[in-house]
Amino acid sequence: LIDALNESDVIAFQQYTTHFVPILRFQIHLLRLVEHHVHILIE
């Protein structure tokens, strides 16, 4: 039972990371773009 639980947890974690990591990278990319534009506006 514990083995089955751990296996399903690992699968759930892998699915979570494959969906979450690209979103996180995209958000960081957007933040950098916004930051860049804000610096241009200030100067």
MDAnalysis code that builds the backbone (N, CA, C; Angstrom):
import MDAnalysis as mda
import numpy as np

u = mda.Universe.empty(129, n_residues=43, atom_resindex=np.repeat(np.arange(43), 3), trajectory=True)
u.add_TopologyAttr("name", ["N", "CA", "C"] * 43)
u.add_TopologyAttr("resid", np.arange(1, 44))
u.add_TopologyAttr("resname", ["LEU", "ILE", "ASP", "ALA", "LEU", "ASN", "GLU", "SER", "ASP", "VAL", "ILE", "ALA", "PHE", "GLN", "GLN", "TYR", "THR", "THR", "HIS", "PHE", "VAL", "PRO", "ILE", "LEU", "ARG", "PHE", "GLN", "ILE", "HIS", "LEU", "LEU", "ARG", "LEU", "VAL", "GLU", "HIS", "HIS", "VAL", "HIS", "ILE", "LEU", "ILE", "GLU"])
u.atoms.positions = np.array([
    [0.839, -1.209, 0.000],
    [0.000, 0.000, 0.000],
    [0.874, 1.260, 0.000],
    [1.920, 1.244, 0.816],
    [2.808, 2.413, 0.890],
    [3.519, 2.620, -0.452],
    [3.951, 1.521, -1.073],
    [4.615, 1.622, -2.376],
    [3.683, 2.238, -3.418],
    [2.437, 1.791, -3.421],
    [1.455, 2.311, -4.377],
    [1.212, 3.800, -4.141],
    [1.120, 4.181, -2.875],
    [0.902, 5.587, -2.532],
    [2.076, 6.442, -3.001],
    [3.286, 5.993, -2.689],
    [4.468, 6.751, -3.083],
    [4.559, 6.898, -4.596],
    [4.221, 5.823, -5.293],
    [4.273, 5.861, -6.760],
    [3.288, 6.884, -7.310],
    [2.069, 6.879, -6.778],
    [1.060, 7.836, -7.252],
    [1.454, 9.262, -6.876],
    [2.093, 9.423, -5.721],
    [2.554, 10.752, -5.311],
    [3.633, 11.261, -6.270],
    [4.531, 10.368, -6.650],
    [5.609, 10.736, -7.575],
    [5.025, 11.144, -8.924],
    [4.049, 10.373, -9.415],
    [3.402, 10.687, -10.692],
    [2.688, 12.035, -10.603],
    [1.975, 12.257, -9.509],
    [1.263, 13.523, -9.318],
    [2.259, 14.687, -9.282],
    [3.385, 14.482, -8.607],
    [4.408, 15.517, -8.503],
    [5.007, 15.827, -9.875],
    [5.267, 14.773, -10.662],
    [5.819, 14.968, -12.003],
    [4.844, 15.736, -12.889],
    [3.564, 15.390, -12.800],
    [2.550, 16.093, -13.586],
    [2.473, 17.551, -13.148],
    [2.542, 17.778, -11.837],
    [2.490, 19.135, -11.287],
    [3.665, 19.963, -11.795],
    [4.870, 19.393, -11.737],
    [6.056, 20.147, -12.151],
    [6.064, 20.410, -13.649],
    [5.597, 19.440, -14.456],
    [5.604, 19.665, -15.905],
    [4.634, 20.770, -16.298],
    [3.576, 20.961, -15.521],
    [2.627, 22.041, -15.814],
    [3.057, 23.352, -15.161],
    [3.611, 23.261, -13.956],
    [3.889, 24.457, -13.162],
    [5.170, 25.166, -13.601],
    [6.219, 24.397, -13.879],
    [7.518, 24.996, -14.201],
    [7.456, 25.902, -15.438],
    [6.843, 25.466, -16.558],
    [6.748, 26.376, -17.715],
    [5.980, 27.653, -17.409],
    [4.920, 27.547, -16.597],
    [4.137, 28.728, -16.213],
    [5.012, 29.679, -15.410],
    [5.794, 29.117, -14.481],
    [6.678, 29.925, -13.643],
    [7.715, 30.646, -14.505],
    [8.307, 29.926, -15.449],
    [9.300, 30.544, -16.344],
    [8.678, 31.664, -17.160],
    [7.459, 31.437, -17.617],
    [6.751, 32.447, -18.410],
    [6.488, 33.699, -17.579],
    [6.088, 33.502, -16.309],
    [5.821, 34.639, -15.421],
    [7.097, 35.421, -15.150],
    [8.209, 34.718, -14.949],
    [9.490, 35.391, -14.724],
    [9.877, 36.196, -15.964],
    [9.651, 35.608, -17.139],
    [9.935, 36.296, -18.403],
    [9.099, 37.571, -18.525],
    [7.815, 37.469, -18.191],
    [6.929, 38.639, -18.242],
    [7.383, 39.714, -17.264],
    [7.760, 39.296, -16.055],
    [8.221, 40.256, -15.055],
    [9.445, 41.013, -15.548],
    [10.365, 40.303, -16.186],
    [11.569, 40.954, -16.707],
    [11.225, 41.943, -17.813],
    [10.275, 41.568, -18.665],
    [9.837, 42.479, -19.731],
    [9.228, 43.747, -19.141],
    [8.357, 43.577, -18.168],
    [7.707, 44.717, -17.518],
    [8.752, 45.598, -16.851],
    [9.695, 44.967, -16.147],
    [10.760, 45.697, -15.472],
    [11.556, 46.526, -16.479],
    [11.861, 45.931, -17.612],
    [12.613, 46.608, -18.669],
    [11.854, 47.838, -19.176],
    [10.560, 47.689, -19.419],
    [9.745, 48.802, -19.908],
    [9.603, 49.902, -18.858],
    [9.503, 49.505, -17.605],
    [9.387, 50.487, -16.520],
    [10.655, 51.330, -16.447],
    [11.820, 50.691, -16.597],
    [13.079, 51.440, -16.575],
    [13.134, 52.448, -17.719],
    [12.648, 52.060, -18.870],
    [12.629, 52.964, -20.032],
    [11.706, 54.158, -19.754],
    [10.554, 53.895, -19.153],
    [9.595, 54.964, -18.852],
    [10.150, 55.944, -17.828],
    [10.891, 55.425, -16.842],
    [11.433, 56.282, -15.783],
    [12.507, 57.208, -16.359],
    [13.342, 56.694, -17.252],
    [14.433, 57.503, -17.822],
    [13.993, 58.471, -18.876],
])
